[in-house]
Amino acid sequence: MTGVTTPLKGSVGTAHSRVEGYDKVTGAARYSGDIPFGQLAHGWLALSTTAHGRILSVETDAVLAMPGVLTVLHHGNAPRVDTGHAPSMGLAPDPSVALFQDDRVPYAGWPVALVVAETPEQAREAAESLVVRCTEEPHDVAFYAGRPGAVTAADVPHAAAVTEKGDLAAELARSAVVVDAEYSTPEEHHSSMEPHAATARWEDGRLELVDSNQGAGWVRGDLANLFSLDPASVHVTSEHIGGGFGSKGLRVNQVAAVMAATLLQRPVRVVLTRRQMFTLTGYRSPTAQRVRLGADPDGRLRALEHTALNLTSTLSEFLEPSATPGRVLYDAPAHRTAHQVVPLHVPTPTFMRAPGEAPGSFALECAFDELAEKCGVDPIALRARNEPDRGPVSGLPFAGRRLLDCFREGAARFGWADRDPRPGLRRDGRWLLGTGTAAASFAAGAMPSTAAVTAEPDGGFTVRITASDIGTGARTALTLIAADALETSPDRVRVLIGDSDFGPAMVAGGSAGTRSWAWAVTAAAGELRGLLTPGGDIPPEGLTVRSDTTAAIAALAQRERHSFGAQFAEVAVDVTTGEVRVRRMLGIFAAGRIVNPLTARNQLVGGMTWGISMALHEEAVRDLASGALVGADLAGYHVASHADVPHVEADWLTDDLDEDDPVGIKGIGEVGIVGAAAAIANAVRHATGVRHRHLPIRPDRVLAAGAGAARA
């Protein structure tokens, strides 16, 4: 056979359907909850209705006598786990994964027992019949700006809690124009289409977990640490994932399944319900933010301060780094960003698409719109006037910063030049019309990863990497990248992912997955291609090359690396009903090398659509009396539906390259949501003349603001 094929036109940069698309639409692709196992038992979690207290008793006798029930696990009989271990991959799991270790109840929805039965129906009926008695202690779930108990957050990787330079008070005093405004965003939830599902079993002395997660190696490491196991004795697979958005790391369902499978010595599956996902899989914390901008009459900044408060649980601290966007977008002689957290009797928040940047860009980009209005300067011109040439906080040079090019291209396509800046002038019947814009940015990171590429005797190639395709099209992107590196066609490349045995690799998160994995695949494929000769034979077992990018990534020149974008929105507002409709959106992005335009556009449009949902719909509310969420399901938690989504167009600039980066990918999974809500809010201001600083922009808020404006 021939080991080297004739070089083809590059696959990267051309549109390709998902390689697993046919399997998904025909049902051949099986998700973690679909895979059959012999002797499979089913677990169902019982959750506390108490918001703060102690468990007095778990009354199991009646439940154990119910049909099909095999066992009830709780704090009195569950296996002990190591709660003091270091986090795997530097990402600390939610403390609730240390299931059933004591009698405390720190929030409503805390897991108090697991009922295991022969069928899911039997497990559910028994769990709902289980009586758990608890003490009731005072609880506090109230979150608001300026509330007592807030403390300065601890630093987290890549995000210091506080940054400051210059004399803020002095520069604000010297400023001719000052914006000082408070903004808020509500609690928001991931609500991925596929629920969290895990099946655990022991086979030949090895723990096998079939799971839905964003990093099989990540989950393996955390499970090994939690149960004091050799990582080599834990095998995690996660082939197909129906969405994650930051919520699918180690969660209680995997831990519960492992505990039960260990006790019963048979496979056990635990699937969370939609309502349980609202409590047990993390969420985006609500934020209370304050932005102060001081500028000269022409809008040039003298001072920028962005402070943010988010809630966390009483168990562990989670920082939603909402004040970080200004560390990249704008500079000023005095520049301060700071974060505080307040512990409450609530579940611990977690990463959610564009953590920090999504809520933070709403506040900062709305404040910039307010500054533009006060200075009488076009919002795009104001941003151009404050464009930094180096990182405002880091001082590092940018490895490509085409933000203003995004604004220029977007403005031309959107028709921005025809915009009259005066609010409330355009009408379409009963609708007031307005347009708005906002900047977007998200870090372009890369983490060490390993990959193996094998030349097979039949002339094909197999790539093995512990990547996760959570719906982004990563499997297809890696196929195209490998094909180009091997100088072959994509149909000769098979990519295997989602298996912890394939070696360490970056998780699907932080918009760094594809970039990190592509680097490892390219390195292995390039080395393999160098070993192949025309007409050379491949051994029966194949010829394999393995890569590790640890050293290469460590040697990468220090730069500010980000994807950038410009968001544009047009809205229609009916001030008699309070209804807000987004009529069109345009996003122009500079996101490095676009591997697959088809799935890339899906990602960007998806992010922008989520921005519509964030601006107008999404809001989780906690009942102060019970401490629990109100309407914890997709009937009570509103998201944008098809009728809410207008024409949404996303495009990108070409030649946005980093000469120091051999891969050239920057990541697109999160930048699409950044700035989208702000662009919509700014458009509502332009339509009505009323500024909305608190999301979502509900009809009742529009009506109240309109009434207030009329009275004024």
C-alpha positions as CSV (number, residue, x, y, z in Angstrom):
1,M,0.0,0.0,0.0
2,T,1.0,3.7,-0.2
3,G,1.6,5.5,3.0
4,V,1.5,9.0,1.5
5,T,-1.3,10.3,-0.7
6,T,-1.2,13.1,-3.2
7,P,-1.6,16.5,-1.5
8,L,-5.1,17.8,-1.8
9,K,-6.7,21.2,-1.5
10,G,-6.9,22.0,2.2
11,S,-10.0,20.7,4.0
12,V,-9.7,23.3,6.8
13,G,-11.7,26.4,5.9
14,T,-14.3,24.7,3.8
15,A,-17.8,23.8,5.0
16,H,-18.3,20.1,6.0
17,S,-21.3,18.4,7.5
18,R,-20.7,16.8,10.9
19,V,-19.0,13.4,10.4
20,E,-21.4,11.9,12.9
21,G,-24.4,13.8,11.7
22,Y,-26.1,10.8,9.9
23,D,-25.8,8.7,13.1
24,K,-27.4,11.5,15.1
25,V,-30.4,12.1,12.9
26,T,-31.1,8.4,12.5
27,G,-30.7,7.5,16.1
28,A,-27.6,5.3,15.7
29,A,-25.6,7.6,17.9
30,R,-26.2,6.6,21.4
31,Y,-25.9,9.0,24.3
32,S,-24.9,7.9,27.8
33,G,-28.4,7.3,29.0
34,D,-29.3,5.1,25.9
35,I,-26.6,2.4,26.2
36,P,-27.9,-0.9,27.4
37,F,-26.3,-3.0,30.1
38,G,-27.2,-6.4,31.5
39,Q,-28.5,-6.4,35.1
40,L,-28.8,-2.6,35.0
41,A,-30.2,-1.0,38.1
42,H,-31.4,2.5,38.4
43,G,-30.8,5.2,41.0
44,W,-33.0,8.1,41.9
45,L,-31.9,11.0,44.1
46,A,-34.0,12.3,47.0
47,L,-33.4,16.0,47.6
48,S,-34.0,18.1,50.7
49,T,-36.8,20.6,50.9
50,T,-35.1,22.2,53.8
51,A,-32.8,25.2,53.0
52,H,-30.6,24.9,56.0
53,G,-30.5,22.4,58.8
54,R,-29.5,18.9,59.9
55,I,-30.8,15.5,59.0
56,L,-32.5,13.8,62.0
57,S,-33.6,10.6,60.4
58,V,-33.9,8.7,57.1
59,E,-36.8,6.4,57.4
60,T,-35.9,3.6,55.0
61,D,-37.8,0.5,56.2
62,A,-41.0,1.2,54.3
63,V,-39.1,2.2,51.1
64,L,-36.9,-1.0,51.2
65,A,-40.1,-3.0,51.3
66,M,-41.4,-1.5,48.1
67,P,-41.3,-3.5,44.8
68,G,-37.9,-3.6,43.1
69,V,-36.0,-1.5,45.6
70,L,-32.5,-2.8,46.1
71,T,-31.0,-0.3,48.6
72,V,-31.1,3.2,49.9
73,L,-27.9,5.1,50.4
74,H,-27.6,8.1,52.8
75,H,-25.2,9.7,55.2
76,G,-25.6,6.8,57.6
77,N,-24.4,4.0,55.3
78,A,-22.7,5.5,52.3
79,P,-19.0,4.8,51.5
80,R,-16.6,7.4,52.9
81,V,-14.8,9.6,50.3
82,D,-11.8,11.9,50.4
83,T,-13.1,15.4,50.6
84,G,-9.7,17.1,50.9
85,H,-8.1,16.0,47.7
86,A,-6.6,18.5,45.2
87,P,-8.8,19.2,42.2
88,S,-8.2,17.4,38.9
89,M,-6.8,19.6,36.1
90,G,-7.0,22.6,38.5
91,L,-10.8,22.6,38.3
92,A,-12.4,22.1,41.7
93,P,-15.6,19.9,41.6
94,D,-18.8,21.1,43.2
95,P,-18.5,20.2,46.9
96,S,-21.9,18.5,46.7
97,V,-20.2,15.6,44.9
98,A,-18.9,14.4,48.3
99,L,-22.3,12.7,48.7
100,F,-23.8,11.5,52.0
101,Q,-20.8,12.2,54.2
102,D,-22.6,14.0,57.1
103,D,-26.0,15.1,58.3
104,R,-25.7,18.8,57.2
105,V,-28.2,20.4,54.7
106,P,-26.7,23.6,53.3
107,Y,-29.4,24.4,50.8
108,A,-32.8,23.4,49.4
109,G,-32.2,20.6,46.9
110,W,-29.2,19.1,48.7
111,P,-29.0,15.3,48.0
112,V,-30.1,13.4,51.2
113,A,-30.5,9.9,49.8
114,L,-30.2,7.7,46.7
115,V,-32.8,5.0,46.1
116,V,-31.7,2.1,43.8
117,A,-34.2,-0.2,42.2
118,E,-34.7,-2.5,39.3
119,T,-36.5,0.1,37.1
120,P,-36.3,3.9,37.0
121,E,-40.1,4.0,37.7
122,Q,-39.6,1.9,40.9
123,A,-36.7,4.0,42.0
124,R,-38.6,7.3,41.4
125,E,-41.7,6.1,43.3
126,A,-39.6,4.9,46.2
127,A,-37.5,8.1,46.4
128,E,-40.6,10.2,46.4
129,S,-42.0,8.1,49.2
130,L,-38.9,8.3,51.4
131,V,-39.3,10.3,54.6
132,V,-36.3,12.4,55.7
133,R,-36.7,14.5,58.8
134,C,-34.5,17.5,59.3
135,T,-34.1,20.4,61.7
136,E,-35.0,23.8,60.3
137,E,-32.3,26.5,60.9
138,P,-32.4,30.1,59.6
139,H,-31.4,30.5,56.0
140,D,-30.5,33.4,53.8
141,V,-30.8,33.4,50.0
142,A,-31.4,37.1,49.4
143,F,-29.0,38.6,46.8
144,Y,-28.8,42.3,46.1
145,A,-26.3,45.1,45.6
146,G,-24.6,46.4,48.7
147,R,-25.9,43.5,50.9
148,P,-23.9,42.8,54.1
149,G,-21.5,39.8,54.3
150,A,-19.8,40.4,51.0
151,V,-16.0,39.7,51.0
152,T,-13.3,40.3,48.4
153,A,-13.1,37.2,46.3
154,A,-10.0,34.9,46.2
155,D,-7.9,35.0,43.1
156,V,-8.6,32.2,40.5
157,P,-6.5,31.0,37.7
158,H,-6.2,33.6,34.9
159,A,-8.4,36.1,36.9
160,A,-7.1,38.1,39.8
161,A,-9.9,39.3,42.1
162,V,-8.7,42.9,42.0
163,T,-6.5,44.9,39.6
164,E,-5.8,48.6,39.9
165,K,-3.5,51.3,38.6
166,G,-3.4,55.0,38.8
167,D,-5.3,57.4,41.1
168,L,-9.0,56.7,40.5
169,A,-10.4,59.5,42.6
170,A,-8.1,62.1,41.1
171,E,-8.9,61.1,37.5
172,L,-12.6,61.0,38.1
173,A,-12.4,64.5,39.6
174,R,-10.5,65.7,36.5
175,S,-13.1,64.2,34.2
176,A,-15.5,66.4,32.3
177,V,-18.0,63.6,31.8
178,V,-18.7,60.9,34.3
179,V,-20.9,57.8,34.1
180,D,-21.7,56.1,37.4
181,A,-24.3,53.4,37.1
182,E,-25.3,50.1,38.6
183,Y,-26.4,47.0,36.6
184,S,-27.6,43.6,37.5
185,T,-28.0,40.2,35.8
186,P,-30.2,37.4,37.3
187,E,-29.4,33.8,38.1
188,E,-29.2,31.8,34.8
189,H,-29.1,28.1,34.1
190,H,-27.5,25.9,31.4
191,S,-30.4,23.6,30.6
192,S,-28.6,21.5,28.1
193,M,-30.8,19.4,25.9
194,E,-29.4,16.1,27.2
195,P,-29.7,15.6,30.9
196,H,-26.8,14.5,33.0
197,A,-26.6,10.7,32.9
198,A,-24.0,8.3,34.1
199,T,-23.7,4.5,34.3
200,A,-21.1,2.9,36.6
201,R,-19.9,-0.7,36.8
202,W,-16.9,-2.7,37.9
203,E,-15.3,-5.0,35.4
204,D,-12.2,-7.0,36.1
205,G,-11.3,-4.8,39.0
206,R,-11.6,-1.6,37.0
207,L,-14.3,1.1,37.5
208,E,-16.0,1.8,34.2
209,L,-18.1,5.0,33.8
210,V,-20.2,5.7,30.7
211,D,-21.0,9.3,31.1
212,S,-22.0,12.6,29.5
213,N,-19.2,15.1,30.3
214,Q,-17.0,17.8,29.0
215,G,-13.7,16.0,29.8
216,A,-13.4,12.2,30.3
217,G,-9.9,12.7,31.7
218,W,-11.1,15.4,34.0
219,V,-13.9,13.2,35.4
220,R,-11.6,10.2,35.8
221,G,-9.1,12.3,37.8
222,D,-11.8,13.6,40.1
223,L,-13.3,10.2,40.7
224,A,-9.9,8.6,41.4
225,N,-9.2,11.4,43.9
226,L,-12.6,11.2,45.5
227,F,-12.6,7.4,45.9
228,S,-8.8,7.1,46.5
229,L,-8.3,5.0,43.4
230,D,-5.3,4.6,41.1
231,P,-6.3,6.7,38.0
232,A,-5.3,3.8,35.8
233,S,-8.1,1.7,37.5
234,V,-10.8,4.2,36.4
235,H,-12.0,4.3,32.8
236,V,-14.4,7.0,31.6
237,T,-16.1,7.2,28.2
238,S,-18.3,9.9,26.9
239,E,-18.7,9.6,23.1
240,H,-21.8,11.8,22.4
241,I,-22.8,14.8,24.6
242,G,-26.0,16.7,24.1
243,G,-24.8,20.1,25.3
244,G,-22.8,21.1,28.4
245,F,-22.1,24.8,28.5
246,G,-19.9,24.4,31.5
247,S,-22.2,22.2,33.6
248,K,-20.8,18.8,32.8
249,G,-17.8,18.1,35.0
250,L,-18.0,15.8,38.0
251,R,-21.5,15.9,39.4
252,V,-23.6,14.0,41.9
253,N,-25.1,11.6,39.5
254,Q,-21.7,10.1,38.6
255,V,-20.7,9.8,42.2
256,A,-24.0,8.3,43.2
257,A,-23.7,5.7,40.4
258,V,-20.2,4.7,41.5
259,M,-21.3,4.4,45.1
260,A,-24.3,2.2,44.3
261,A,-22.4,0.1,41.7
262,T,-19.6,-0.5,44.3
263,L,-22.2,-1.6,46.9
264,L,-24.4,-3.8,44.6
265,Q,-21.6,-5.0,42.3
266,R,-23.8,-4.5,39.3
267,P,-24.2,-1.7,36.8
268,V,-26.1,1.3,38.1
269,R,-27.4,4.3,36.1
270,V,-28.3,7.7,37.6
271,V,-30.0,10.2,35.4
272,L,-31.0,13.7,36.6
273,T,-34.4,15.1,35.9
274,R,-34.8,18.5,34.4
275,R,-35.9,19.9,37.8
276,Q,-32.9,18.3,39.5
277,M,-30.6,19.8,36.9
278,F,-31.6,23.3,38.2
279,T,-30.2,22.4,41.6
280,L,-27.4,19.9,41.1
281,T,-25.5,20.9,38.0
282,G,-24.5,24.5,38.8
283,Y,-25.7,27.8,37.3
284,R,-24.5,31.3,36.6
285,S,-24.6,33.4,39.7
286,P,-26.7,36.6,39.6
287,T,-24.5,39.7,39.6
288,A,-24.7,43.2,40.9
289,Q,-22.2,45.5,39.1
290,R,-21.2,49.1,39.2
291,V,-19.3,50.9,36.4
292,R,-17.7,54.3,36.7
293,L,-16.3,55.9,33.7
294,G,-14.6,59.3,33.6
295,A,-13.7,61.0,30.3
296,D,-12.6,64.2,28.7
297,P,-15.3,66.0,26.6
298,D,-14.3,64.1,23.5
299,G,-14.8,60.8,25.3
300,R,-11.2,59.8,25.9
301,L,-11.1,57.8,29.1
302,R,-9.4,59.1,32.2
303,A,-10.8,56.6,34.6
304,L,-12.5,53.2,34.4
305,E,-13.8,51.3,37.4
306,H,-15.8,48.1,37.2
307,T,-16.8,46.3,40.4
308,A,-18.9,43.1,40.6
309,L,-20.6,41.1,43.3
310,N,-21.8,37.5,42.9
311,L,-23.2,35.0,45.3
312,T,-21.7,31.6,46.2
313,S,-22.6,28.8,48.5
314,T,-21.6,28.4,52.2
315,L,-19.6,25.3,51.1
316,S,-17.1,26.8,48.7
317,E,-16.4,30.0,46.8
318,F,-17.1,30.4,43.1
319,L,-16.1,33.6,41.4
320,E,-18.1,34.9,38.4
321,P,-15.4,37.2,37.0
322,S,-17.7,39.9,35.6
323,A,-15.3,42.8,35.9
324,T,-12.7,41.2,33.6
325,P,-13.9,42.5,30.2
326,G,-12.5,46.0,30.8
327,R,-9.1,44.4,31.5
328,V,-8.9,43.6,27.8
329,L,-11.2,46.1,26.0
330,Y,-10.3,49.6,27.3
331,D,-7.5,51.4,29.0
332,A,-7.4,54.5,31.1
333,P,-4.8,56.3,33.3
334,A,-6.7,55.1,36.3
335,H,-8.1,51.6,35.9
336,R,-9.6,49.4,38.6
337,T,-11.6,46.1,38.5
338,A,-12.7,44.2,41.6
339,H,-14.8,41.3,42.6
340,Q,-16.7,40.4,45.8
341,V,-18.7,37.3,46.7
342,V,-21.3,36.7,49.3
343,P,-21.9,33.2,50.8
344,L,-25.6,32.2,51.0
345,H,-27.6,29.0,51.5
346,V,-27.7,28.2,47.8
347,P,-26.0,25.6,45.6
348,T,-22.5,26.5,44.4
349,P,-22.5,28.3,41.0
350,T,-20.3,27.1,38.2
351,F,-18.9,27.9,34.8
352,M,-21.6,28.9,32.2
353,R,-21.0,30.0,28.6
354,A,-18.6,32.9,28.7
355,P,-18.3,33.0,32.5
356,G,-17.6,36.6,33.6
357,E,-17.6,38.0,30.1
358,A,-21.3,37.5,29.4
359,P,-22.7,39.4,32.4
360,G,-19.7,41.7,32.6
361,S,-20.0,42.8,29.0
362,F,-23.6,43.8,29.6
363,A,-22.6,46.3,32.3
364,L,-19.5,47.6,30.6
365,E,-20.9,47.9,27.1
366,C,-24.1,49.6,28.3
367,A,-22.0,52.0,30.3
368,F,-20.0,52.8,27.2
369,D,-23.2,53.5,25.4
370,E,-24.2,55.9,28.2
371,L,-20.8,57.6,27.9
372,A,-21.2,58.0,24.2
373,E,-24.5,59.6,24.6
374,K,-23.3,62.0,27.3
375,C,-20.3,63.0,25.1
376,G,-22.3,63.3,21.9
377,V,-20.0,60.8,20.3
378,D,-21.0,57.9,18.1
379,P,-20.7,54.6,20.1
380,I,-18.3,53.1,17.6
381,A,-16.2,56.2,17.4
382,L,-16.0,56.2,21.2
383,R,-14.6,52.7,21.2
384,A,-12.1,53.6,18.4
385,R,-11.0,56.7,20.5
386,N,-10.2,54.3,23.4
387,E,-8.6,51.5,21.6
388,P,-5.5,50.3,23.5
389,D,-2.3,49.1,21.9
390,R,-1.4,46.8,24.7
391,G,-3.2,44.9,27.4
392,P,-4.7,47.5,29.8
393,V,-3.8,45.5,32.8
394,S,-1.1,43.0,31.7
395,G,0.9,45.4,29.5
396,L,1.4,42.6,27.0
397,P,1.2,43.2,23.3
398,F,-1.9,41.8,21.5
399,A,-1.4,38.8,19.3
400,G,-3.8,40.3,16.8
401,R,-6.6,42.7,17.8
402,R,-9.0,43.4,15.0
403,L,-11.9,44.7,17.1
404,L,-12.1,48.0,15.1
405,D,-12.1,46.1,11.8
406,C,-15.1,44.1,13.1
407,F,-16.9,47.3,13.9
408,R,-16.1,48.8,10.5
409,E,-17.3,45.7,8.6
410,G,-20.3,45.3,10.8
411,A,-21.3,49.0,10.6
412,A,-21.1,48.9,6.8
413,R,-23.3,45.7,6.6
414,F,-25.8,46.8,9.2
415,G,-26.3,50.3,7.8
416,W,-25.0,52.0,10.9
417,A,-24.1,55.2,9.0
418,D,-27.8,55.9,8.4
419,R,-28.6,55.8,12.2
420,D,-30.0,58.9,13.8
421,P,-28.6,58.8,17.3
422,R,-31.6,60.6,18.8
423,P,-33.9,58.1,20.7
424,G,-37.5,57.4,20.1
425,L,-37.8,58.8,16.6
426,R,-38.3,55.7,14.4
427,R,-41.7,54.0,14.3
428,D,-43.3,51.1,12.5
429,G,-46.9,51.4,13.4
430,R,-47.2,50.7,17.1
431,W,-43.6,49.7,17.4
432,L,-40.7,52.0,18.3
433,L,-37.5,51.0,16.6
434,G,-33.9,51.3,17.7
435,T,-30.5,50.0,17.0
436,G,-27.5,49.3,19.3
437,T,-24.0,47.9,19.3
438,A,-21.5,46.4,21.7
439,A,-18.0,45.0,21.7
440,A,-17.2,41.3,22.4
441,S,-14.0,39.6,23.5
442,F,-13.0,36.2,24.9
443,A,-9.7,34.8,25.8
444,A,-8.0,32.4,23.3
445,G,-6.2,29.9,25.5
446,A,-4.5,26.6,25.0
447,M,-3.7,23.8,27.4
448,P,-1.3,20.9,27.2
449,S,-2.8,17.9,25.4
450,T,-1.8,14.5,24.0
451,A,-2.9,12.7,20.9
452,A,-2.1,9.6,19.0
453,V,-2.4,9.2,15.2
454,T,-2.1,5.8,13.6
455,A,-1.5,5.0,9.9
456,E,-3.7,1.9,9.3
457,P,-2.8,-1.0,6.9
458,D,-5.9,-0.2,4.8
459,G,-4.6,3.2,4.0
460,G,-6.7,5.1,6.5
461,F,-5.7,7.0,9.6
462,T,-7.1,6.9,13.2
463,V,-6.8,9.8,15.6
464,R,-7.3,9.1,19.3
465,I,-7.6,12.0,21.7
466,T,-9.5,12.6,25.0
467,A,-11.5,15.4,23.4
468,S,-15.2,16.0,23.9
469,D,-17.7,17.1,21.3
470,I,-20.5,18.7,23.3
471,G,-22.4,19.7,20.2
472,T,-19.8,22.1,18.8
473,G,-18.7,20.0,15.9
474,A,-15.2,19.4,17.5
475,R,-15.1,15.8,16.1
476,T,-15.5,17.1,12.5
477,A,-13.0,20.0,13.1
478,L,-10.4,17.5,14.3
479,T,-11.1,15.3,11.2
480,L,-10.4,18.2,8.9
481,I,-7.3,19.3,10.8
482,A,-5.9,15.8,10.8
483,A,-6.6,15.4,7.1
484,D,-4.7,18.5,6.2
485,A,-1.8,17.6,8.4
486,L,-1.6,14.1,6.9
487,E,-2.2,15.5,3.3
488,T,-5.1,13.2,2.8
489,S,-8.9,13.5,2.4
490,P,-11.2,13.7,5.5
491,D,-13.0,10.4,4.5
492,R,-9.7,8.6,5.2
493,V,-9.5,9.9,8.7
494,R,-11.4,8.4,11.7
495,V,-11.4,10.5,14.9
496,L,-12.0,8.7,18.2
497,I,-12.7,10.9,21.2
498,G,-14.3,10.9,24.7
499,D,-12.1,8.1,26.2
500,S,-10.0,8.7,29.2
501,D,-7.6,5.9,28.1
502,F,-6.5,8.1,25.2
503,G,-4.3,10.2,27.6
504,P,-4.4,13.7,29.1
505,A,-6.1,16.4,27.1
506,M,-7.9,19.8,27.6
507,V,-11.5,19.7,28.5
508,A,-14.3,21.1,26.3
509,G,-14.4,24.6,27.9
510,G,-13.0,28.1,27.9
511,S,-13.2,28.2,24.1
512,A,-9.8,26.4,24.3
513,G,-10.8,22.8,23.5
514,T,-10.4,22.7,19.7
515,R,-7.3,24.9,19.8
516,S,-5.6,22.7,22.4
517,W,-6.6,19.4,20.7
518,A,-5.8,20.7,17.2
519,W,-2.2,21.5,18.3
520,A,-1.7,17.9,19.6
521,V,-3.3,16.3,16.6
522,T,-1.3,18.5,14.2
523,A,2.0,17.6,15.9
524,A,1.3,13.9,15.9
525,A,0.0,13.8,12.3
526,G,2.9,15.9,11.0
527,E,5.5,13.6,12.6
528,L,3.7,10.5,11.3
529,R,3.6,11.9,7.8
530,G,7.3,12.4,7.9
531,L,7.7,8.7,8.7
532,L,5.6,7.5,5.8
533,T,7.2,6.9,2.3
534,P,5.5,6.5,-1.0
535,G,4.9,2.8,-1.6
536,G,6.0,1.9,2.0
537,D,4.2,-0.8,3.9
538,I,2.4,-0.3,7.1
539,P,2.8,-3.0,9.7
540,P,-0.4,-5.0,10.5
541,E,-0.8,-3.2,13.8
542,G,-0.4,0.1,12.2
543,L,2.2,2.8,12.7
544,T,1.4,5.2,15.6
545,V,2.9,8.5,16.6
546,R,2.0,10.2,19.9
547,S,2.3,13.9,20.7
548,D,2.4,15.9,23.9
549,T,2.2,19.7,23.6
550,T,3.2,20.6,27.1
551,A,6.6,22.0,26.2
552,A,5.4,23.8,23.0
553,I,2.6,25.6,24.9
554,A,5.0,26.6,27.7
555,A,7.3,28.1,25.1
556,L,4.6,30.2,23.4
557,A,5.4,33.9,23.6
558,Q,3.4,35.8,26.2
559,R,0.8,37.8,24.5
560,E,-2.8,39.0,25.0
561,R,-4.7,36.4,22.9
562,H,-8.4,36.9,22.4
563,S,-11.2,36.5,19.9
564,F,-13.0,39.8,19.3
565,G,-16.3,40.8,17.8
566,A,-18.8,43.6,17.2
567,Q,-22.5,42.9,17.9
568,F,-25.3,44.9,16.3
569,A,-29.0,44.6,17.0
570,E,-32.2,46.2,15.9
571,V,-35.3,46.0,18.2
572,A,-38.9,46.9,18.1
573,V,-40.6,47.9,21.3
574,D,-44.4,48.2,21.9
575,V,-44.6,50.6,24.9
576,T,-48.3,49.9,25.3
577,T,-47.7,46.2,26.1
578,G,-44.0,46.3,27.1
579,E,-43.2,43.7,24.4
580,V,-39.6,43.8,23.0
581,R,-38.8,42.0,19.8
582,V,-35.4,41.7,18.3
583,R,-35.8,42.1,14.5
584,R,-32.3,41.4,13.4
585,M,-28.8,40.8,14.7
586,L,-25.4,40.9,13.1
587,G,-22.1,39.7,14.6
588,I,-18.7,40.2,13.0
589,F,-15.9,38.4,14.7
590,A,-12.1,38.1,14.5
591,A,-11.5,34.6,15.8
592,G,-8.4,33.3,14.1
593,R,-8.5,30.4,11.7
594,I,-12.0,29.1,11.1
595,V,-11.7,25.4,10.7
596,N,-15.3,24.5,9.5
597,P,-17.4,27.5,8.4
598,L,-20.6,25.5,8.7
599,T,-20.3,24.5,12.4
600,A,-18.5,27.8,13.2
601,R,-21.5,29.8,12.1
602,N,-23.7,27.5,14.2
603,Q,-21.6,28.3,17.3
604,L,-21.6,32.0,16.7
605,V,-25.3,32.2,15.9
606,G,-26.1,30.0,18.9
607,G,-24.2,32.3,21.2
608,M,-26.0,35.4,19.8
609,T,-29.3,33.6,20.2
610,W,-28.5,32.9,23.8
611,G,-27.7,36.7,24.1
612,I,-31.3,37.4,23.0
613,S,-32.5,34.9,25.7
614,M,-30.3,36.6,28.3
615,A,-31.5,40.1,27.4
616,L,-35.2,39.4,27.3
617,H,-36.1,36.1,28.9
618,E,-33.8,34.2,31.3
619,E,-34.3,34.7,35.0
620,A,-34.3,32.2,37.8
621,V,-36.0,33.4,41.0
622,R,-35.5,32.1,44.5
623,D,-38.3,32.1,47.0
624,L,-37.0,33.8,50.1
625,A,-39.3,31.8,52.4
626,S,-38.3,28.3,51.2
627,G,-34.9,29.0,49.8
628,A,-35.8,27.0,46.7
629,L,-36.2,28.1,43.1
630,V,-39.6,29.1,41.8
631,G,-40.5,27.2,38.6
632,A,-37.4,25.1,38.3
633,D,-38.2,23.7,34.8
634,L,-38.5,24.9,31.3
635,A,-42.1,26.0,31.8
636,G,-41.1,28.4,34.6
637,Y,-37.7,29.3,33.4
638,H,-38.2,31.1,30.1
639,V,-35.7,30.8,27.2
640,A,-35.9,32.2,23.7
641,S,-37.9,30.1,21.4
642,H,-38.1,30.1,17.6
643,A,-40.6,32.9,17.6
644,D,-38.2,35.1,19.5
645,V,-35.3,34.6,17.2
646,P,-35.2,36.8,14.1
647,H,-32.7,36.9,11.3
648,V,-29.3,36.4,13.0
649,E,-26.2,36.7,10.9
650,A,-22.7,35.9,12.0
651,D,-19.6,36.3,9.9
652,W,-15.8,36.7,10.5
653,L,-12.7,38.4,9.3
654,T,-10.1,36.4,7.4
655,D,-6.4,36.6,8.0
656,D,-6.7,37.1,11.8
657,L,-3.5,35.2,12.5
658,D,-1.0,34.9,15.3
659,E,2.5,34.4,13.9
660,D,3.7,32.7,17.1
661,D,0.9,30.2,17.1
662,P,1.3,27.2,14.8
663,V,-2.4,26.3,15.0
664,G,-4.0,29.7,14.5
665,I,-7.3,28.8,16.2
666,K,-8.7,31.2,18.7
667,G,-12.0,29.6,19.7
668,I,-15.6,30.6,18.9
669,G,-17.7,28.8,21.5
670,E,-18.2,31.7,23.8
671,V,-17.5,35.0,22.1
672,G,-20.9,34.9,20.3
673,I,-22.8,35.5,23.5
674,V,-20.5,38.3,24.7
675,G,-21.9,41.8,24.1
676,A,-25.1,40.4,22.6
677,A,-27.3,41.4,25.5
678,A,-25.7,44.8,25.7
679,A,-26.3,45.5,22.0
680,I,-30.0,44.6,22.6
681,A,-30.3,46.8,25.7
682,N,-28.6,49.7,23.9
683,A,-31.0,49.2,21.0
684,V,-34.0,49.4,23.5
685,R,-32.6,52.6,24.9
686,H,-32.3,54.0,21.3
687,A,-35.9,52.9,20.6
688,T,-37.5,54.3,23.7
689,G,-35.2,56.8,25.3
690,V,-35.3,54.7,28.5
691,R,-32.2,52.9,29.8
692,H,-32.6,49.4,31.2
693,R,-29.8,48.4,33.5
694,H,-31.3,45.2,34.9
695,L,-31.8,42.0,33.0
696,P,-34.0,40.6,31.7
697,I,-35.9,43.5,30.0
698,R,-39.3,42.1,30.8
699,P,-42.6,43.7,29.6
700,D,-43.4,44.8,33.1
701,R,-40.1,46.6,33.4
702,V,-40.6,48.3,30.0
703,L,-44.1,49.4,31.1
704,A,-42.9,50.7,34.5
705,A,-40.0,52.5,32.9
706,G,-42.3,54.1,30.4
707,A,-44.8,55.2,33.1
708,G,-41.9,56.7,35.1
709,A,-40.6,58.5,32.0
710,A,-44.1,59.9,31.3
711,R,-44.5,61.1,34.9
712,A,-41.1,62.7,34.7
